[in-house]
Each structure stands twice: as C-alpha cells, then as structure tokens.
Amino acid sequence: MVEKNLQAAIRNYESAAHDGHIEAMNSLGSLFFNELKEYEQAAEWFKKAAERGYTRAINNLGICYELGYGVDGDWDLAFKLY
C-alpha cells in the first residue's frame, strides 16, 4: 500500500501551477475537493485551469456548481464564464 503525502503533493502541484501548468491546477483542485474537502480552494483552482481552456477543469468546475460546493449557486454566472 502506498502512503499518501498530501502536503508534498500540494507543494509540487502548486509549484507547477504557478509556472502555468493547467493540468497541475486541475490536479490541485481535485486534491482540495476529494482529499481535503476544501471546496472553495478546489473551485478556485478548477476555475484557473478552466479559464485557460482545460476541459477537464471546466467539467470539474461544473460539478462544483451542480453540487453547490465552494461556489455561489448562481448558474447564470457559471454560464457566463464559459
């Protein structure tokens, strides 16, 4: 069994995300969403990647809106963004 080291993963993904890697932004969002349950952080990272056209992040941000996790429940705003 592989032990998870979330703090190291977050540091590595943040470093790559700050360098502009959209996959790292989405992965960071996934960590915050699935592992840490910090939905506002997750939605912010999904939004950063989605704004750069990363379709998986657009989908993930849509899930945040659908569930009302980490975002305002304003669907009109969600549709205006993309």
MOLIN-V450824 format. One record per residue. N is the residue number from 1. SS is DSSP state (~ for helix, > for strand, _ for the rest). PHI is phi in degrees with one decimal (NA if undefined). Layout:
n = [N:N]
ss = [SS:SS]
phi = [PHI:PHI]
This chain:
n = [1:2:3:4:5:6:7:8:9:10:11:12:13:14:15:16:17:18:19:20:21:22:23:24:25:26:27:28:29:30:31:32:33:34:35:36:37:38:39:40:41:42:43:44:45:46:47:48:49:50:51:52:53:54:55:56:57:58:59:60:61:62:63:64:65:66:67:68:69:70:71:72:73:74:75:76:77:78:79:80:81:82]
ss = [_:_:_:_:_:~:~:~:~:~:~:~:~:~:~:~:~:~:_:_:_:~:~:~:~:~:~:~:~:~:~:~:~:~:~:_:_:_:~:~:~:~:~:~:~:~:~:~:~:~:_:_:_:_:~:~:~:~:~:~:~:~:~:~:~:~:~:_:_:_:_:_:_:_:~:~:~:~:~:~:~:_]
phi = [NA:-92.4:-81.8:-83.4:-119.1:-64.0:-64.9:-67.1:-62.4:-61.0:-59.5:-66.9:-65.0:-62.1:-60.2:-67.5:-64.0:-67.6:-86.7:98.0:-78.9:-69.3:-64.5:-66.7:-60.6:-65.3:-63.3:-62.7:-58.4:-64.0:-62.0:-64.4:-72.5:-82.5:-92.0:-101.7:56.5:-101.1:-69.3:-65.3:-61.6:-59.3:-62.6:-63.0:-70.0:-60.7:-63.6:-59.6:-72.1:-64.4:-63.6:-97.1:89.7:-77.7:-63.2:-63.3:-70.0:-60.6:-61.7:-64.1:-65.0:-59.9:-63.9:-58.8:-65.8:-60.3:-86.2:75.4:-100.5:77.5:-138.1:-67.5:-80.9:-90.2:-64.4:-59.3:-64.3:-59.6:-71.5:-70.4:-67.5:-133.7]
